[in-house]
Amino acid sequence: QVQLVESGGGLVQVGGSLRLSCAASGSIFSINAMGWYRQAPGKQRELVATISSLGGTNTADSVKGRFTISRDNAKNTVYLQMNTLKPEDTAVYYCNAYGALGVYWGQGTQVTVSS
């Protein structure tokens, strides 16, 4: 089992920045990749960014150039640096991990961008 705990969400004005953190614990040796997804009200959950165990990243076009995913292997933590936030970035952001033992999700953290 893998446990994921997110932090760092909140309320920010348009153009502002936030950094989300996701700390993994448990069977972390089994994780192949981690990432961030988001779900806005009335919409499906969508990929924001992923990072593999080797550091390769994939970022959605909608946030490319504004959001950066990174990881600190020593802390078993993945970060999402979000800059130049827009109202359409408002959503619940979920941390995700997958690997040999399955797919895991965090509880989600709310990000609200006010105009």
CNS distance restraints for C-alpha pairs under 8 A (distance, minus, plus):
assign (resid   1 and name CA) (resid  26 and name CA) 5.88 0.50 0.50
assign (resid   1 and name CA) (resid  27 and name CA) 5.54 0.50 0.50
assign (resid   1 and name CA) (resid 101 and name CA) 7.06 0.50 0.50
assign (resid   2 and name CA) (resid  24 and name CA) 6.74 0.50 0.50
assign (resid   2 and name CA) (resid  25 and name CA) 5.78 0.50 0.50
assign (resid   2 and name CA) (resid  26 and name CA) 4.75 0.50 0.50
assign (resid   2 and name CA) (resid  27 and name CA) 5.34 0.50 0.50
assign (resid   2 and name CA) (resid  28 and name CA) 6.33 0.50 0.50
assign (resid   2 and name CA) (resid 104 and name CA) 6.61 0.50 0.50
assign (resid   3 and name CA) (resid  24 and name CA) 5.63 0.50 0.50
assign (resid   3 and name CA) (resid  25 and name CA) 5.20 0.50 0.50
assign (resid   3 and name CA) (resid  26 and name CA) 6.06 0.50 0.50
assign (resid   3 and name CA) (resid 104 and name CA) 7.39 0.50 0.50
assign (resid   3 and name CA) (resid 105 and name CA) 7.87 0.50 0.50
assign (resid   3 and name CA) (resid 106 and name CA) 7.26 0.50 0.50
assign (resid   4 and name CA) (resid  22 and name CA) 6.26 0.50 0.50
assign (resid   4 and name CA) (resid  23 and name CA) 5.64 0.50 0.50
assign (resid   4 and name CA) (resid  24 and name CA) 4.70 0.50 0.50
assign (resid   4 and name CA) (resid  25 and name CA) 6.65 0.50 0.50
assign (resid   4 and name CA) (resid  95 and name CA) 6.95 0.50 0.50
assign (resid   4 and name CA) (resid  96 and name CA) 7.70 0.50 0.50
assign (resid   4 and name CA) (resid 104 and name CA) 7.54 0.50 0.50
assign (resid   4 and name CA) (resid 105 and name CA) 6.52 0.50 0.50
assign (resid   4 and name CA) (resid 106 and name CA) 4.78 0.50 0.50
assign (resid   4 and name CA) (resid 107 and name CA) 7.74 0.50 0.50
assign (resid   5 and name CA) (resid  22 and name CA) 5.39 0.50 0.50
assign (resid   5 and name CA) (resid  23 and name CA) 5.27 0.50 0.50
assign (resid   5 and name CA) (resid  24 and name CA) 6.68 0.50 0.50
assign (resid   5 and name CA) (resid  95 and name CA) 7.84 0.50 0.50
assign (resid   5 and name CA) (resid 106 and name CA) 5.64 0.50 0.50
assign (resid   5 and name CA) (resid 107 and name CA) 7.00 0.50 0.50
assign (resid   6 and name CA) (resid  20 and name CA) 7.01 0.50 0.50
assign (resid   6 and name CA) (resid  21 and name CA) 5.48 0.50 0.50
assign (resid   6 and name CA) (resid  22 and name CA) 4.34 0.50 0.50
assign (resid   6 and name CA) (resid  23 and name CA) 6.53 0.50 0.50
assign (resid   6 and name CA) (resid  94 and name CA) 7.57 0.50 0.50
assign (resid   6 and name CA) (resid  95 and name CA) 6.68 0.50 0.50
assign (resid   6 and name CA) (resid 106 and name CA) 6.40 0.50 0.50
assign (resid   6 and name CA) (resid 107 and name CA) 7.15 0.50 0.50
assign (resid   6 and name CA) (resid 108 and name CA) 6.51 0.50 0.50
assign (resid   6 and name CA) (resid 109 and name CA) 6.43 0.50 0.50
assign (resid   7 and name CA) (resid  20 and name CA) 5.76 0.50 0.50
assign (resid   7 and name CA) (resid  21 and name CA) 5.24 0.50 0.50
assign (resid   7 and name CA) (resid  22 and name CA) 6.54 0.50 0.50
assign (resid   7 and name CA) (resid 109 and name CA) 6.53 0.50 0.50
assign (resid   8 and name CA) (resid  18 and name CA) 7.01 0.50 0.50
assign (resid   8 and name CA) (resid  19 and name CA) 5.83 0.50 0.50
assign (resid   8 and name CA) (resid  20 and name CA) 4.46 0.50 0.50
assign (resid   8 and name CA) (resid  21 and name CA) 6.11 0.50 0.50
assign (resid   8 and name CA) (resid 109 and name CA) 7.43 0.50 0.50
assign (resid   9 and name CA) (resid  18 and name CA) 7.08 0.50 0.50
assign (resid   9 and name CA) (resid  19 and name CA) 7.49 0.50 0.50
assign (resid   9 and name CA) (resid  20 and name CA) 6.20 0.50 0.50
assign (resid   9 and name CA) (resid 109 and name CA) 5.40 0.50 0.50
assign (resid   9 and name CA) (resid 110 and name CA) 5.35 0.50 0.50
assign (resid   9 and name CA) (resid 111 and name CA) 5.00 0.50 0.50
assign (resid  10 and name CA) (resid  18 and name CA) 7.96 0.50 0.50
assign (resid  10 and name CA) (resid 109 and name CA) 7.92 0.50 0.50
assign (resid  10 and name CA) (resid 110 and name CA) 6.10 0.50 0.50
assign (resid  10 and name CA) (resid 111 and name CA) 5.03 0.50 0.50
assign (resid  10 and name CA) (resid 112 and name CA) 6.16 0.50 0.50
assign (resid  11 and name CA) (resid 111 and name CA) 6.13 0.50 0.50
assign (resid  11 and name CA) (resid 112 and name CA) 4.76 0.50 0.50
assign (resid  11 and name CA) (resid 113 and name CA) 5.96 0.50 0.50
assign (resid  11 and name CA) (resid 114 and name CA) 7.21 0.50 0.50
assign (resid  12 and name CA) (resid  16 and name CA) 6.02 0.50 0.50
assign (resid  12 and name CA) (resid  17 and name CA) 7.21 0.50 0.50
assign (resid  12 and name CA) (resid  18 and name CA) 7.66 0.50 0.50
assign (resid  12 and name CA) (resid 111 and name CA) 7.84 0.50 0.50
assign (resid  12 and name CA) (resid 112 and name CA) 6.31 0.50 0.50
assign (resid  12 and name CA) (resid 113 and name CA) 5.03 0.50 0.50
assign (resid  12 and name CA) (resid 114 and name CA) 6.21 0.50 0.50
assign (resid  13 and name CA) (resid  85 and name CA) 7.62 0.50 0.50
assign (resid  13 and name CA) (resid 113 and name CA) 5.36 0.50 0.50
assign (resid  13 and name CA) (resid 114 and name CA) 4.80 0.50 0.50
assign (resid  13 and name CA) (resid 115 and name CA) 6.11 0.50 0.50
assign (resid  14 and name CA) (resid  84 and name CA) 7.03 0.50 0.50
assign (resid  14 and name CA) (resid  85 and name CA) 5.49 0.50 0.50
assign (resid  14 and name CA) (resid  86 and name CA) 5.30 0.50 0.50
assign (resid  14 and name CA) (resid  87 and name CA) 6.57 0.50 0.50
assign (resid  14 and name CA) (resid 113 and name CA) 5.82 0.50 0.50
assign (resid  14 and name CA) (resid 114 and name CA) 5.83 0.50 0.50
assign (resid  14 and name CA) (resid 115 and name CA) 5.42 0.50 0.50
assign (resid  15 and name CA) (resid  83 and name CA) 7.02 0.50 0.50
assign (resid  15 and name CA) (resid  84 and name CA) 4.10 0.50 0.50
assign (resid  15 and name CA) (resid  85 and name CA) 4.83 0.50 0.50
assign (resid  15 and name CA) (resid  86 and name CA) 6.42 0.50 0.50
assign (resid  16 and name CA) (resid  83 and name CA) 6.17 0.50 0.50
assign (resid  16 and name CA) (resid  84 and name CA) 5.43 0.50 0.50
assign (resid  16 and name CA) (resid  85 and name CA) 5.50 0.50 0.50
assign (resid  17 and name CA) (resid  81 and name CA) 7.51 0.50 0.50
assign (resid  17 and name CA) (resid  82 and name CA) 5.40 0.50 0.50
assign (resid  17 and name CA) (resid  83 and name CA) 4.41 0.50 0.50
assign (resid  17 and name CA) (resid  84 and name CA) 6.20 0.50 0.50
assign (resid  17 and name CA) (resid  85 and name CA) 6.23 0.50 0.50
assign (resid  18 and name CA) (resid  81 and name CA) 6.21 0.50 0.50
assign (resid  18 and name CA) (resid  82 and name CA) 5.24 0.50 0.50
assign (resid  18 and name CA) (resid  83 and name CA) 6.75 0.50 0.50
assign (resid  19 and name CA) (resid  79 and name CA) 6.75 0.50 0.50
assign (resid  19 and name CA) (resid  80 and name CA) 5.55 0.50 0.50
assign (resid  19 and name CA) (resid  81 and name CA) 4.45 0.50 0.50
assign (resid  19 and name CA) (resid  82 and name CA) 5.90 0.50 0.50
assign (resid  20 and name CA) (resid  79 and name CA) 5.50 0.50 0.50
assign (resid  20 and name CA) (resid  80 and name CA) 4.99 0.50 0.50
assign (resid  20 and name CA) (resid  81 and name CA) 6.48 0.50 0.50
assign (resid  20 and name CA) (resid  82 and name CA) 7.92 0.50 0.50
assign (resid  21 and name CA) (resid  77 and name CA) 6.69 0.50 0.50
assign (resid  21 and name CA) (resid  78 and name CA) 5.82 0.50 0.50
assign (resid  21 and name CA) (resid  79 and name CA) 4.57 0.50 0.50
assign (resid  21 and name CA) (resid  80 and name CA) 6.56 0.50 0.50
assign (resid  22 and name CA) (resid  77 and name CA) 5.37 0.50 0.50
assign (resid  22 and name CA) (resid  78 and name CA) 5.15 0.50 0.50
assign (resid  22 and name CA) (resid  79 and name CA) 6.31 0.50 0.50
assign (resid  22 and name CA) (resid  95 and name CA) 6.28 0.50 0.50
assign (resid  23 and name CA) (resid  75 and name CA) 7.52 0.50 0.50
assign (resid  23 and name CA) (resid  76 and name CA) 5.91 0.50 0.50
assign (resid  23 and name CA) (resid  77 and name CA) 4.38 0.50 0.50
assign (resid  23 and name CA) (resid  78 and name CA) 6.62 0.50 0.50
assign (resid  24 and name CA) (resid  28 and name CA) 6.77 0.50 0.50
assign (resid  24 and name CA) (resid  76 and name CA) 5.51 0.50 0.50
assign (resid  24 and name CA) (resid  77 and name CA) 6.07 0.50 0.50
assign (resid  25 and name CA) (resid  76 and name CA) 7.29 0.50 0.50
assign (resid  27 and name CA) (resid  31 and name CA) 7.66 0.50 0.50
assign (resid  28 and name CA) (resid  76 and name CA) 7.76 0.50 0.50
assign (resid  30 and name CA) (resid  99 and name CA) 5.40 0.50 0.50
assign (resid  30 and name CA) (resid 100 and name CA) 5.40 0.50 0.50
assign (resid  30 and name CA) (resid 101 and name CA) 6.36 0.50 0.50
assign (resid  31 and name CA) (resid  53 and name CA) 7.47 0.50 0.50
assign (resid  31 and name CA) (resid  97 and name CA) 6.43 0.50 0.50
assign (resid  31 and name CA) (resid  98 and name CA) 5.54 0.50 0.50
assign (resid  31 and name CA) (resid  99 and name CA) 4.35 0.50 0.50
assign (resid  31 and name CA) (resid 100 and name CA) 6.80 0.50 0.50
assign (resid  31 and name CA) (resid 101 and name CA) 7.90 0.50 0.50
assign (resid  32 and name CA) (resid  52 and name CA) 6.09 0.50 0.50
assign (resid  32 and name CA) (resid  53 and name CA) 5.47 0.50 0.50
assign (resid  32 and name CA) (resid  97 and name CA) 7.57 0.50 0.50
assign (resid  32 and name CA) (resid  98 and name CA) 5.98 0.50 0.50
assign (resid  32 and name CA) (resid  99 and name CA) 4.69 0.50 0.50
assign (resid  32 and name CA) (resid 100 and name CA) 7.52 0.50 0.50
assign (resid  33 and name CA) (resid  50 and name CA) 6.98 0.50 0.50
assign (resid  33 and name CA) (resid  51 and name CA) 5.67 0.50 0.50
assign (resid  33 and name CA) (resid  52 and name CA) 4.11 0.50 0.50
assign (resid  33 and name CA) (resid  53 and name CA) 5.44 0.50 0.50
assign (resid  33 and name CA) (resid  97 and name CA) 5.86 0.50 0.50
assign (resid  33 and name CA) (resid  98 and name CA) 5.85 0.50 0.50
assign (resid  33 and name CA) (resid  99 and name CA) 6.89 0.50 0.50
assign (resid  34 and name CA) (resid  50 and name CA) 5.67 0.50 0.50
assign (resid  34 and name CA) (resid  51 and name CA) 5.53 0.50 0.50
assign (resid  34 and name CA) (resid  52 and name CA) 6.40 0.50 0.50
assign (resid  34 and name CA) (resid  53 and name CA) 7.94 0.50 0.50
assign (resid  34 and name CA) (resid  78 and name CA) 7.34 0.50 0.50
assign (resid  34 and name CA) (resid  95 and name CA) 7.34 0.50 0.50
assign (resid  34 and name CA) (resid  96 and name CA) 5.45 0.50 0.50
assign (resid  34 and name CA) (resid  97 and name CA) 4.28 0.50 0.50
assign (resid  34 and name CA) (resid  98 and name CA) 6.57 0.50 0.50
assign (resid  35 and name CA) (resid  48 and name CA) 7.52 0.50 0.50
assign (resid  35 and name CA) (resid  49 and name CA) 5.50 0.50 0.50
assign (resid  35 and name CA) (resid  50 and name CA) 3.87 0.50 0.50
assign (resid  35 and name CA) (resid  51 and name CA) 5.95 0.50 0.50
assign (resid  35 and name CA) (resid  69 and name CA) 7.89 0.50 0.50
assign (resid  35 and name CA) (resid  78 and name CA) 7.71 0.50 0.50
assign (resid  35 and name CA) (resid  95 and name CA) 5.82 0.50 0.50
assign (resid  35 and name CA) (resid  96 and name CA) 5.08 0.50 0.50
assign (resid  35 and name CA) (resid  97 and name CA) 6.42 0.50 0.50
assign (resid  36 and name CA) (resid  47 and name CA) 6.50 0.50 0.50
assign (resid  36 and name CA) (resid  48 and name CA) 5.42 0.50 0.50
assign (resid  36 and name CA) (resid  49 and name CA) 5.39 0.50 0.50
assign (resid  36 and name CA) (resid  50 and name CA) 6.30 0.50 0.50
assign (resid  36 and name CA) (resid  80 and name CA) 7.56 0.50 0.50
assign (resid  36 and name CA) (resid  93 and name CA) 6.67 0.50 0.50
assign (resid  36 and name CA) (resid  94 and name CA) 5.60 0.50 0.50
assign (resid  36 and name CA) (resid  95 and name CA) 4.70 0.50 0.50
assign (resid  36 and name CA) (resid  96 and name CA) 5.92 0.50 0.50
assign (resid  37 and name CA) (resid  45 and name CA) 6.51 0.50 0.50
assign (resid  37 and name CA) (resid  46 and name CA) 5.41 0.50 0.50
assign (resid  37 and name CA) (resid  47 and name CA) 4.46 0.50 0.50
assign (resid  37 and name CA) (resid  48 and name CA) 4.97 0.50 0.50
assign (resid  37 and name CA) (resid  49 and name CA) 7.04 0.50 0.50
assign (resid  37 and name CA) (resid  93 and name CA) 5.70 0.50 0.50
assign (resid  37 and name CA) (resid  94 and name CA) 5.12 0.50 0.50
assign (resid  37 and name CA) (resid  95 and name CA) 6.45 0.50 0.50
assign (resid  37 and name CA) (resid  96 and name CA) 7.22 0.50 0.50
assign (resid  38 and name CA) (resid  45 and name CA) 5.43 0.50 0.50
assign (resid  38 and name CA) (resid  46 and name CA) 5.46 0.50 0.50
assign (resid  38 and name CA) (resid  47 and name CA) 6.61 0.50 0.50
assign (resid  38 and name CA) (resid  48 and name CA) 6.65 0.50 0.50
assign (resid  38 and name CA) (resid  91 and name CA) 5.87 0.50 0.50
assign (resid  38 and name CA) (resid  92 and name CA) 5.45 0.50 0.50
assign (resid  38 and name CA) (resid  93 and name CA) 4.25 0.50 0.50
assign (resid  38 and name CA) (resid  94 and name CA) 5.82 0.50 0.50
assign (resid  39 and name CA) (resid  43 and name CA) 6.24 0.50 0.50
assign (resid  39 and name CA) (resid  44 and name CA) 5.92 0.50 0.50
assign (resid  39 and name CA) (resid  45 and name CA) 4.29 0.50 0.50
assign (resid  39 and name CA) (resid  46 and name CA) 6.33 0.50 0.50
assign (resid  39 and name CA) (resid  91 and name CA) 5.23 0.50 0.50
assign (resid  39 and name CA) (resid  92 and name CA) 5.34 0.50 0.50
assign (resid  39 and name CA) (resid  93 and name CA) 6.58 0.50 0.50
assign (resid  40 and name CA) (resid  44 and name CA) 7.29 0.50 0.50
assign (resid  40 and name CA) (resid  45 and name CA) 7.37 0.50 0.50
assign (resid  40 and name CA) (resid  90 and name CA) 6.48 0.50 0.50
assign (resid  40 and name CA) (resid  91 and name CA) 4.22 0.50 0.50
assign (resid  40 and name CA) (resid  92 and name CA) 6.37 0.50 0.50
assign (resid  41 and name CA) (resid  91 and name CA) 7.06 0.50 0.50
assign (resid  47 and name CA) (resid  59 and name CA) 7.99 0.50 0.50
assign (resid  47 and name CA) (resid  60 and name CA) 6.58 0.50 0.50
assign (resid  48 and name CA) (resid  59 and name CA) 5.96 0.50 0.50
assign (resid  48 and name CA) (resid  60 and name CA) 5.24 0.50 0.50
assign (resid  48 and name CA) (resid  63 and name CA) 7.17 0.50 0.50
assign (resid  49 and name CA) (resid  57 and name CA) 7.09 0.50 0.50
assign (resid  49 and name CA) (resid  58 and name CA) 5.39 0.50 0.50
assign (resid  49 and name CA) (resid  59 and name CA) 4.26 0.50 0.50
assign (resid  49 and name CA) (resid  60 and name CA) 6.08 0.50 0.50
assign (resid  49 and name CA) (resid  68 and name CA) 7.87 0.50 0.50
assign (resid  49 and name CA) (resid  69 and name CA) 6.44 0.50 0.50
assign (resid  50 and name CA) (resid  57 and name CA) 5.51 0.50 0.50
assign (resid  50 and name CA) (resid  58 and name CA) 5.19 0.50 0.50
assign (resid  50 and name CA) (resid  59 and name CA) 6.62 0.50 0.50
assign (resid  50 and name CA) (resid  69 and name CA) 7.00 0.50 0.50
assign (resid  51 and name CA) (resid  55 and name CA) 5.69 0.50 0.50
assign (resid  51 and name CA) (resid  56 and name CA) 5.43 0.50 0.50
assign (resid  51 and name CA) (resid  57 and name CA) 4.37 0.50 0.50
assign (resid  51 and name CA) (resid  58 and name CA) 6.55 0.50 0.50
assign (resid  51 and name CA) (resid  69 and name CA) 6.88 0.50 0.50
assign (resid  51 and name CA) (resid  70 and name CA) 7.05 0.50 0.50
assign (resid  51 and name CA) (resid  71 and name CA) 7.71 0.50 0.50
assign (resid  52 and name CA) (resid  56 and name CA) 5.19 0.50 0.50
assign (resid  52 and name CA) (resid  57 and name CA) 6.50 0.50 0.50
assign (resid  55 and name CA) (resid  70 and name CA) 7.84 0.50 0.50
assign (resid  55 and name CA) (resid  71 and name CA) 7.74 0.50 0.50
assign (resid  57 and name CA) (resid  69 and name CA) 7.30 0.50 0.50
assign (resid  59 and name CA) (resid  63 and name CA) 7.01 0.50 0.50
assign (resid  59 and name CA) (resid  64 and name CA) 5.93 0.50 0.50
assign (resid  59 and name CA) (resid  67 and name CA) 7.95 0.50 0.50
assign (resid  59 and name CA) (resid  68 and name CA) 7.89 0.50 0.50
assign (resid  60 and name CA) (resid  64 and name CA) 6.01 0.50 0.50
assign (resid  63 and name CA) (resid  67 and name CA) 5.56 0.50 0.50
assign (resid  64 and name CA) (resid  68 and name CA) 7.88 0.50 0.50
assign (resid  66 and name CA) (resid  82 and name CA) 6.11 0.50 0.50
assign (resid  66 and name CA) (resid  83 and name CA) 5.10 0.50 0.50
assign (resid  66 and name CA) (resid  84 and name CA) 6.13 0.50 0.50
assign (resid  66 and name CA) (resid  85 and name CA) 7.71 0.50 0.50
assign (resid  67 and name CA) (resid  80 and name CA) 6.68 0.50 0.50
assign (resid  67 and name CA) (resid  81 and name CA) 5.48 0.50 0.50
assign (resid  67 and name CA) (resid  82 and name CA) 4.47 0.50 0.50
assign (resid  67 and name CA) (resid  83 and name CA) 6.03 0.50 0.50
assign (resid  68 and name CA) (resid  80 and name CA) 5.66 0.50 0.50
assign (resid  68 and name CA) (resid  81 and name CA) 5.09 0.50 0.50
assign (resid  68 and name CA) (resid  82 and name CA) 6.65 0.50 0.50
assign (resid  69 and name CA) (resid  78 and name CA) 7.21 0.50 0.50
assign (resid  69 and name CA) (resid  79 and name CA) 5.62 0.50 0.50
assign (resid  69 and name CA) (resid  80 and name CA) 4.59 0.50 0.50
assign (resid  69 and name CA) (resid  81 and name CA) 6.38 0.50 0.50
assign (resid  70 and name CA) (resid  78 and name CA) 5.76 0.50 0.50
assign (resid  70 and name CA) (resid  79 and name CA) 5.23 0.50 0.50
assign (resid  70 and name CA) (resid  80 and name CA) 6.61 0.50 0.50
assign (resid  71 and name CA) (resid  76 and name CA) 7.51 0.50 0.50
assign (resid  71 and name CA) (resid  77 and name CA) 5.74 0.50 0.50
assign (resid  71 and name CA) (resid  78 and name CA) 4.22 0.50 0.50
assign (resid  71 and name CA) (resid  79 and name CA) 5.92 0.50 0.50
assign (resid  72 and name CA) (resid  76 and name CA) 5.96 0.50 0.50
assign (resid  72 and name CA) (resid  77 and name CA) 5.35 0.50 0.50
assign (resid  72 and name CA) (resid  78 and name CA) 6.34 0.50 0.50
assign (resid  73 and name CA) (resid  77 and name CA) 6.51 0.50 0.50
assign (resid  85 and name CA) (resid  89 and name CA) 6.46 0.50 0.50
assign (resid  85 and name CA) (resid 113 and name CA) 6.73 0.50 0.50
assign (resid  86 and name CA) (resid  90 and name CA) 7.59 0.50 0.50
assign (resid  86 and name CA) (resid 113 and name CA) 6.20 0.50 0.50
assign (resid  87 and name CA) (resid 112 and name CA) 7.48 0.50 0.50
assign (resid  87 and name CA) (resid 113 and name CA) 4.88 0.50 0.50
assign (resid  87 and name CA) (resid 114 and name CA) 6.09 0.50 0.50
assign (resid  87 and name CA) (resid 115 and name CA) 6.49 0.50 0.50
assign (resid  88 and name CA) (resid 113 and name CA) 7.70 0.50 0.50
assign (resid  89 and name CA) (resid 111 and name CA) 7.56 0.50 0.50
assign (resid  89 and name CA) (resid 112 and name CA) 7.47 0.50 0.50
assign (resid  89 and name CA) (resid 113 and name CA) 6.74 0.50 0.50
assign (resid  90 and name CA) (resid 110 and name CA) 7.80 0.50 0.50
assign (resid  90 and name CA) (resid 111 and name CA) 5.41 0.50 0.50
assign (resid  90 and name CA) (resid 112 and name CA) 4.58 0.50 0.50
assign (resid  90 and name CA) (resid 113 and name CA) 5.46 0.50 0.50
assign (resid  91 and name CA) (resid 110 and name CA) 6.07 0.50 0.50
assign (resid  91 and name CA) (resid 111 and name CA) 5.54 0.50 0.50
assign (resid  91 and name CA) (resid 112 and name CA) 6.62 0.50 0.50
assign (resid  92 and name CA) (resid 108 and name CA) 5.85 0.50 0.50
assign (resid  92 and name CA) (resid 109 and name CA) 5.37 0.50 0.50
assign (resid  92 and name CA) (resid 110 and name CA) 4.35 0.50 0.50
assign (resid  92 and name CA) (resid 111 and name CA) 6.02 0.50 0.50
assign (resid  93 and name CA) (resid 108 and name CA) 5.30 0.50 0.50
assign (resid  93 and name CA) (resid 109 and name CA) 5.25 0.50 0.50
assign (resid  93 and name CA) (resid 110 and name CA) 6.18 0.50 0.50
assign (resid  93 and name CA) (resid 111 and name CA) 6.97 0.50 0.50
assign (resid  94 and name CA) (resid 105 and name CA) 6.67 0.50 0.50
assign (resid  94 and name CA) (resid 106 and name CA) 5.75 0.50 0.50
assign (resid  94 and name CA) (resid 107 and name CA) 6.69 0.50 0.50
assign (resid  94 and name CA) (resid 108 and name CA) 4.40 0.50 0.50
assign (resid  94 and name CA) (resid 109 and name CA) 6.58 0.50 0.50
assign (resid  95 and name CA) (resid 105 and name CA) 5.75 0.50 0.50
assign (resid  95 and name CA) (resid 106 and name CA) 5.14 0.50 0.50
assign (resid  95 and name CA) (resid 107 and name CA) 7.89 0.50 0.50
assign (resid  95 and name CA) (resid 108 and name CA) 6.89 0.50 0.50
assign (resid  96 and name CA) (resid 103 and name CA) 7.28 0.50 0.50
assign (resid  96 and name CA) (resid 104 and name CA) 5.66 0.50 0.50
assign (resid  96 and name CA) (resid 105 and name CA) 4.71 0.50 0.50
assign (resid  96 and name CA) (resid 106 and name CA) 6.52 0.50 0.50
assign (resid  97 and name CA) (resid 103 and name CA) 5.83 0.50 0.50
assign (resid  97 and name CA) (resid 104 and name CA) 5.19 0.50 0.50
assign (resid  97 and name CA) (resid 105 and name CA) 6.63 0.50 0.50
assign (resid  98 and name CA) (resid 102 and name CA) 5.57 0.50 0.50
assign (resid  98 and name CA) (resid 103 and name CA) 4.29 0.50 0.50
assign (resid  98 and name CA) (resid 104 and name CA) 6.15 0.50 0.50
assign (resid  99 and name CA) (resid 103 and name CA) 6.66 0.50 0.50
